[in-house]
């Protein structure tokens, strides 16, 4: 009986260790987190300036959608797609702020 309990405890400990290492590997890189933060701040800044030109408002809408798509991709673990979306959004926002 003790052998069975020890074996069960060892398997449970191993499962917890493997699950914890997967969780660490599944987190986004600090660079991606920083990029998401920068894009969010730039988006807020451009929104505050409130472009009135219809073309610029469309670009702002597109950048906002890309930022939301990037955030959703981060939550789902698709970090490459998140980075692509956030970089596109940042490019649009920088064009708008010029």
C-alpha positions as CSV (number, residue, x, y, z in Angstrom):
1,X,0.0,0.0,0.0
2,X,2.8,2.4,0.8
3,X,4.5,1.7,-2.5
4,X,1.3,2.6,-4.3
5,X,0.9,5.8,-2.3
6,X,4.5,6.8,-3.0
7,X,4.2,6.1,-6.7
8,X,1.0,8.1,-6.8
9,X,2.7,11.0,-5.0
10,X,5.7,10.9,-7.4
11,X,3.4,11.0,-10.4
12,X,1.4,13.8,-9.0
13,X,4.5,15.8,-8.3
14,X,5.8,15.2,-11.8
15,X,2.5,16.3,-13.3
16,X,2.5,19.5,-11.3
17,X,6.2,20.3,-12.3
18,X,5.4,19.7,-16.0
19,X,2.3,21.8,-15.9
20,X,4.2,24.7,-14.2
21,X,7.0,24.6,-16.7
22,X,4.5,24.7,-19.6
23,X,2.9,27.7,-18.0
24,X,6.2,29.6,-17.8
25,X,7.0,28.7,-21.4
26,X,3.6,29.8,-22.5
27,X,3.9,33.4,-21.3
28,X,4.6,36.2,-23.7
29,X,8.0,37.7,-24.0
30,X,8.8,40.9,-22.1
31,X,9.4,42.6,-25.5
32,X,5.9,41.7,-26.6
33,X,4.3,42.9,-23.4
34,X,6.2,46.2,-23.8
35,X,5.1,46.5,-27.4
36,X,1.4,46.0,-26.4
37,X,1.8,48.6,-23.7
38,X,3.4,51.1,-26.1
39,X,0.7,50.6,-28.7
40,X,-2.1,51.0,-26.1
41,X,-0.5,54.3,-24.9
42,X,0.0,55.6,-28.5
43,X,-3.6,54.7,-29.3
44,X,-4.9,56.6,-26.3
45,X,-2.8,59.6,-27.3
46,X,-4.1,59.6,-30.8
47,X,-7.7,59.2,-29.6
48,X,-7.2,62.1,-27.3
49,X,-6.2,64.3,-30.2
50,X,-9.4,63.2,-32.0
51,X,-8.6,63.4,-35.7
52,X,-11.6,64.8,-37.6
53,X,-10.5,63.9,-41.1
54,X,-12.6,60.9,-42.3
55,X,-9.5,59.2,-43.7
56,X,-7.6,59.6,-40.4
57,X,-10.6,58.4,-38.4
58,X,-10.6,55.3,-40.6
59,X,-6.9,54.7,-39.9
60,X,-7.5,55.2,-36.2
61,X,-10.3,52.6,-36.4
62,X,-8.0,50.2,-38.2
63,X,-5.3,50.7,-35.7
64,X,-7.7,50.1,-32.8
65,X,-8.9,46.9,-34.4
66,X,-5.4,45.7,-34.9
67,X,-4.5,46.5,-31.3
68,X,-7.6,44.5,-30.1
69,X,-6.6,41.6,-32.4
70,X,-3.1,41.7,-30.9
71,X,-4.5,41.6,-27.4
72,X,-6.7,38.6,-28.3
73,X,-3.8,36.8,-29.9
74,X,-1.7,37.3,-26.7
75,X,-4.5,35.8,-24.6
76,X,-4.8,32.8,-26.9
77,X,-1.1,32.3,-26.9
78,X,-0.5,33.2,-30.6
79,X,2.4,35.5,-29.9
80,X,3.7,35.8,-33.5
81,X,0.3,36.9,-34.8
82,X,0.0,39.3,-31.8
83,X,3.4,40.9,-32.6
84,X,2.4,41.3,-36.3
85,X,-0.9,43.0,-35.4
86,X,0.7,45.3,-32.8
87,X,3.5,46.3,-35.2
88,X,0.9,47.2,-37.9
89,X,-1.1,49.2,-35.4
90,X,2.0,51.0,-34.2
91,X,2.9,51.9,-37.8
92,X,-0.5,53.4,-38.4
93,X,-0.5,55.3,-35.2
94,X,2.9,56.8,-35.9
95,X,1.6,58.0,-39.3
96,X,-1.4,59.6,-37.6
97,X,0.7,61.4,-35.0
98,X,3.0,63.0,-37.6
